[in-house]
Amino acid sequence: MTRYKHPAKKARLIKAARNTKWAPMFAIIKKFGVGKKIHPSHLGMKRSWRRNKLKV
């Protein structure tokens, strides 16, 4: 990657880095209910640098 990153591109990369985490458990309970057993990554895009490439 280049030494200098444009601020807009840097902001998009920072936002994409936040998409690699699981959703919090309270959000899963709120969306799907208490009795549901569902994987935490279903509430958003769980991204990996290997699987999904960014279009930035």
Protein Blocks (a to p, Z undefined) as FASTA:
>chain_A
ZZbdcfklmmmmmmmmmmmpccdfklmmmmnojklccdfklnbccddfklpccdZZ
